[in-house]
Amino acid sequence: MTLRDDAERVLKEWSAPDGDQEALRLRYLEFLAAHPDGMWKPCADGHMTASALIVDTARERVLLTLHRKLNMWLQTGGHCEPEDVTLAAAALREAHEESGVAGLTLLPGGPVGLDLHHTPCAWHLDVQYVALAPEGAVPAISEESLDLRWYGYDAVAGVADESVALLMERTRARLA
């Protein structure tokens, strides 16, 4: 199974939590059908990305990264790489690379949301997961970040944009 096959499977099997997310799910599938190279950064019309919101062991805080290029507080995530065999693996790899936290695990149940956004390189069709940090996790700033900070759930909307606030709400709903 290729990464593209996995992405199509994930999107076909995923139960969107609302009508807007369902419309995005269908749009992502149409995009993949129209773009054989849609998993990769060189696709000029856009490409799939994978991200993960990292939640602490107590399930009270999330780790956000101050993205170096965008200068915004975001969840960890980014482009798929040839070594990624699944979208989930891509999200987990990106979370580890950008946070420095070893031993992250993804919350069962697949993605919690989808987010379509434009970046300096192209449109990103992001598939969003939740990663659980192990006890005693100590983050380390990567080359892609200006800073990393733990934020209480209720503080996220005050520091991050609407897409991250929505991801936080979807995460809370999944954890409930």
C-alpha positions as CSV (number, residue, x, y, z in Angstrom):
1,M,0.0,0.0,0.0
2,T,1.4,3.4,-0.9
3,L,1.0,6.6,1.1
4,R,-1.5,7.8,-1.4
5,D,-3.5,4.6,-1.0
6,D,-3.5,5.1,2.8
7,A,-4.6,8.7,2.4
8,E,-7.6,7.6,0.3
9,R,-8.4,4.8,2.7
10,V,-8.3,7.2,5.7
11,L,-10.5,9.7,4.0
12,K,-13.0,7.2,2.8
13,E,-13.3,5.5,6.2
14,W,-13.3,8.7,8.3
15,S,-16.6,9.9,9.8
16,A,-16.6,13.7,9.6
17,P,-18.0,15.3,12.8
18,D,-20.1,17.9,10.8
19,G,-21.2,19.1,7.4
20,D,-18.2,21.4,6.8
21,Q,-15.7,18.6,7.6
22,E,-17.7,16.2,5.3
23,A,-17.4,18.7,2.5
24,L,-13.7,19.0,3.1
25,R,-13.4,15.2,3.2
26,L,-15.0,14.9,-0.2
27,R,-12.9,17.8,-1.6
28,Y,-9.7,16.0,-0.5
29,L,-10.8,12.8,-2.2
30,E,-11.6,14.8,-5.4
31,F,-8.2,16.5,-5.2
32,L,-6.4,13.2,-4.9
33,A,-8.3,11.8,-7.8
34,A,-7.3,14.7,-10.0
35,H,-3.7,15.0,-8.8
36,P,-1.5,11.8,-9.0
37,D,1.3,13.9,-7.3
38,G,-1.0,15.4,-4.7
39,M,0.8,13.8,-1.7
40,W,4.0,15.7,-2.4
41,K,5.3,19.2,-1.9
42,P,6.2,19.8,-5.6
43,C,2.5,19.6,-6.6
44,A,1.9,23.2,-7.4
45,D,-1.9,23.0,-7.0
46,G,-1.5,21.9,-3.4
47,H,-0.6,18.8,-1.4
48,M,-1.7,16.7,1.5
49,T,0.0,17.4,4.8
50,A,-0.3,15.7,8.2
51,S,-0.3,17.4,11.6
52,A,-0.7,16.5,15.3
53,L,-1.8,18.5,18.3
54,I,0.3,17.2,21.2
55,V,-1.6,16.7,24.5
56,D,0.1,16.3,27.8
57,T,-0.3,13.2,30.0
58,A,-2.8,14.9,32.4
59,R,-4.8,15.9,29.3
60,E,-4.9,19.5,30.5
61,R,-2.5,21.2,28.1
62,V,-1.3,21.2,24.5
63,L,2.1,21.9,23.1
64,L,2.1,24.6,20.4
65,T,5.1,25.6,18.2
66,L,5.8,29.2,17.1
67,H,6.4,28.4,13.5
68,R,9.6,30.0,12.2
69,K,8.4,30.9,8.7
70,L,4.8,31.9,9.5
71,N,5.4,33.4,13.0
72,M,2.2,31.8,14.3
73,W,1.4,29.4,17.1
74,L,0.4,26.1,15.5
75,Q,0.2,22.4,16.1
76,T,3.1,20.4,14.8
77,G,2.9,19.1,11.3
78,G,4.0,19.4,7.7
79,H,4.8,17.7,4.4
80,C,4.7,14.0,3.8
81,E,8.0,12.4,3.0
82,P,8.8,9.4,0.8
83,E,9.6,7.3,3.9
84,D,6.1,7.9,5.4
85,V,4.0,4.8,4.8
86,T,0.8,6.2,6.3
87,L,-0.7,9.7,7.1
88,A,-0.6,8.8,10.7
89,A,3.1,8.0,10.5
90,A,3.7,11.3,8.8
91,A,1.8,13.2,11.6
92,L,3.8,11.3,14.3
93,R,7.1,11.9,12.5
94,E,6.4,15.6,12.2
95,A,5.3,15.9,15.8
96,H,8.5,14.2,17.0
97,E,10.7,16.3,14.7
98,E,9.1,19.6,15.6
99,S,8.7,19.0,19.4
100,G,11.7,16.9,20.2
101,V,9.4,14.7,22.4
102,A,10.2,11.0,22.1
103,G,7.6,8.4,22.8
104,L,4.5,10.2,21.3
105,T,1.5,8.0,20.5
106,L,-1.5,8.9,18.4
107,L,-4.9,9.0,19.9
108,P,-6.8,6.0,18.5
109,G,-9.7,6.6,16.1
110,G,-7.9,8.3,13.2
111,P,-7.9,12.0,12.4
112,V,-9.9,14.5,14.4
113,G,-10.2,17.0,11.6
114,L,-9.3,18.4,8.3
115,D,-8.0,21.9,7.5
116,L,-7.5,23.5,4.1
117,H,-5.2,26.5,4.2
118,H,-2.9,28.5,1.9
119,T,0.8,28.8,2.8
120,P,3.7,30.4,1.0
121,C,4.4,27.2,-0.8
122,A,0.9,26.1,-1.9
123,W,-2.5,25.0,-0.6
124,H,-2.2,22.5,2.3
125,L,-4.8,19.8,2.6
126,D,-4.1,19.0,6.2
127,V,-5.2,15.8,8.0
128,Q,-5.1,16.5,11.7
129,Y,-4.4,14.0,14.5
130,V,-3.9,14.1,18.2
131,A,-0.6,12.9,19.8
132,L,-0.3,12.0,23.4
133,A,2.9,12.9,25.2
134,P,4.5,10.5,27.6
135,E,4.9,11.3,31.3
136,G,7.7,13.8,31.8
137,A,7.9,14.9,28.2
138,V,10.5,17.7,27.7
139,P,10.1,19.6,24.4
140,A,13.1,20.8,22.4
141,I,12.9,23.6,19.9
142,S,13.7,22.5,16.3
143,E,15.0,24.4,13.4
144,E,11.4,24.9,12.2
145,S,10.3,26.6,15.5
146,L,11.0,29.9,17.2
147,D,9.5,28.6,20.5
148,L,7.5,25.7,22.0
149,R,5.1,26.2,24.8
150,W,2.5,24.2,26.7
151,Y,-0.9,26.0,26.8
152,G,-4.0,25.1,28.8
153,Y,-7.0,24.2,26.7
154,D,-8.8,27.4,27.3
155,A,-5.7,29.6,26.4
156,V,-5.3,28.2,22.9
157,A,-7.9,30.5,21.3
158,G,-6.1,33.5,22.7
159,V,-2.8,32.7,21.1
160,A,-3.5,30.7,18.0
161,D,-5.7,31.3,14.9
162,E,-9.2,29.9,14.4
163,S,-7.9,26.7,12.7
164,V,-6.0,25.7,15.8
165,A,-8.8,26.8,18.1
166,L,-11.1,24.5,16.1
167,L,-8.6,21.7,16.3
168,M,-8.5,22.2,20.1
169,E,-12.3,21.9,20.3
170,R,-12.3,18.7,18.1
171,T,-9.5,17.3,20.3
172,R,-11.5,18.0,23.5
173,A,-14.6,16.4,22.0
174,R,-12.5,13.3,21.1
175,L,-11.0,13.1,24.5
176,A,-14.3,13.4,26.3
